[in-house]
Amino acid sequence: MTRRTRSAAWMTAAPLAVLVAAVALPAAAHMPFLLPNYFSVTDRDHVTVDAGFTETAFASDIALKSEQFHMLAPDGSRVRLAPVFSVRDKTVLEAALPTRGTYRLSTGLRLGRLGRMARVKDAWVVLGEGNASPPAGATSVVPVQSVTTSETYVTRGAPTATVLAPTGSGVELHPLTHPSELFVTDGFAFELLHDGKPLANQRLELFLGHQVPGSHKPLTSVTTDAAGKARLDFSQPGLFMLMTRHRGPAPAGAATPWRSHTYTLTFEVMP
């Protein structure tokens, strides 16, 4: 077994400590995710991927569907991913890995429901369904559309870097440490972007995979600096999902002037 081969031993390990400031931050809603059965392979020519919405990583409650399922191949070409099947709780995809290198799997930008959000002090609050009244102290109410994006990386053979480049569309995490080479001793450095520009002072919540059922709390959080960069340091291996929510102006021609983004990245940290 190589250093980069996935080990089932830590898949069900007890919750681990991550060396960043630990806080209890309740998840606001179901979170989208993509979870491959392998993050790194040697001779396999494909992986299967679960796609769902969860409150407890990675116990899928609702099938995630998208017209934009795709992956970027090691040469940067875009390949459409068609679901193998979808049931009420999850969707299953199969991704062919014909060449060696790193693949970037994505839901694409999934445009969701139209709604409203209110500005309360220094934060935006998304209002409930129907004619929910703005909370006390709201200074403005604007139309908003939800957008969800989930990504993960899979490598066949040695890691390559072509697909790590930002797309410049929506909220995305640009890895500065290769996501197929995340080890406990090295940590994970990245920058967070919105339409290609750094997202400063943006909080991301880290969820440990295979938590106790019903546990909705993130393990910890980290906040980007003025340049949109952040770093996670780990003490033990495991599966993780990093999630952030960002509300900001929509691009020209969008259905609403504002969008509420939810972005997640699923990855594995090895010993």
Steps between C-alpha positions, in 0.01 A plus 500: 500500500648834400493817708223635277276190504175535685484294819167375632644499851453872553165521325321413825753649738390697805461877452836667468647827611584760236756756604295811442275684741207273581154651517144369498333633187157359411446411134229722355354242259570187302842509333576360154790258453680273255668193650711266280565144610872570446689829498824348367537189284784324319359254248124560520351672194192644674343606829141522614374813672213557742323836463260621764390755756585432863489644848744234624796433271464275308157355578299611198141606565402637157623412151711772339408549135666729250498566127859618540670189643845491341868444558815666375747243367877526565543685169236756603226374266144493633315168507129470578404259778166324467338347810493119507188511715323723748282399795331723753802518731791531258626505142783274383741600224775304327809689387739338251870567559655405165829686549731555793488823694259703712129543421272771640142381549224759539127554515550827313305805610156372603245780491233451765189664633419870487442673830577809703762599753520783749793709614528493879793698638806362314350175373250371245220278631312279254127513568281191523260366243188695407444849635735482798533838666844661526653480849503802727774743410516408131614795290424354155339198332622378160420212258752216509560166328678207663802345327669178613831357382675185618842378390758230566827383347603150393850404384608198296872445540710808572324831576491772234411867537311612187150463647589695816484830309198716594211509253409858594132413540304511824644411839789254480791381707839521330736244660854621569583157643410223257175338625631152411807557718346600830690347789467552873851645519455753217161669542281651228555850361245655265337820384128568466372686195175649371492551123879481505552761774619424856235469771652670803388432858277213386423224747517135397370215715673163515295181540641161589370215287301217656399690810259356750154505331313815590815698574466820296779707651816580307826385652650845473519809280767709333484853355681626193743790530492828310632321189235227518749239622478254789668187632385191686737288709401147600599262777345178363385364164140474381234614254386862513258742340582871495197726456440872462196719432536835329239756402593754238404676176394282208656535153332710235192335349429280804145437619560699820746776595638288786606137541544282807786257435574174680829334405645172629822310437540138606854370559708240678787561742750214514744395777 
